[in-house]
Amino acid sequence: MTAKTFFQKKTSLNAGGKLIDLSTPKVMGIINLTPDSFYTDSRKPAVDDALQQAEKMLIDGATFLDLGAYSSRPGADDISMQEETDRLLPAVEAIANAFPEAILSIDTFRASVAENAISAGAHIINDISGGQLDENMFTTVARLQVPYILMHMKGNPQTMNKLAEYDDVFNEVLDYFVAKYHQLKQLGVHDVIIDPGFGFAKKAEHSYTLMNRLQDFDILELPVLVGVSRKRMIYGLLDIKPEDALNATTALNTIALFKGANILRVHDVKEAVEAVKIWQACNA
């Protein structure tokens, strides 16, 4: 029997006044408003480029668009809150105006950046640090009453590679989610999605262990987001470049779907949507 036999996972999400059914997995398209993200083709620092990418992703079937203006690749340069805001807000405003039906997620660990983006038209906060890099994040999410993506990471993008040591990676990540979700519930946050944080303070073997046990996170009864798109756990294993990792990304995303992923966060929306359709056909 699978974990799904015993646990009733929450499969709905209220974002921007829209109730989104996650019992059929959804796709989140990545739009990096940065000049230095690890995958070159994902860099869309100009507003016009971000708009074009948003349009393409929505046409290809994305339910969510995830906008980030702070590169979280290992060893990336730290930037100021002001620079992150200046990169982010014009794109949020432009996309929200051009595509009012789009559900916009903001990839930031800074509470004030998140709040400004929500005011500019975004709907979801995606925090790689799980509130660890800004003590005001959880109270801000609770006050704004928006969905929150709770990711596991140790340290920060500059230090996380040095902290990729675990005795039992699954149980350490699970304990982290239990503690953080308890805090969020106490504050009255209603919609929480968990993200195991593939590649964040994790060696490839840690990430593959988490993927192998992905269905066991259902004990938390929360939707699960999987973000493995073109990451080192894929291209390092296969000795290829991120630019050549689409096929393997699709393979791993398909495995994630069969292990219970509710949201796939990807650079390549069309291929992820196709994977969801294959999953649906197998489960019909």
Summary of the structure (lengths in Angstrom):
residues: 284
radius of gyration: 17.3
end to end distance: 18.9
largest distance: 50.4
contacts: 956
relative contact order: 0.15
helix: 46%
strand: 16%
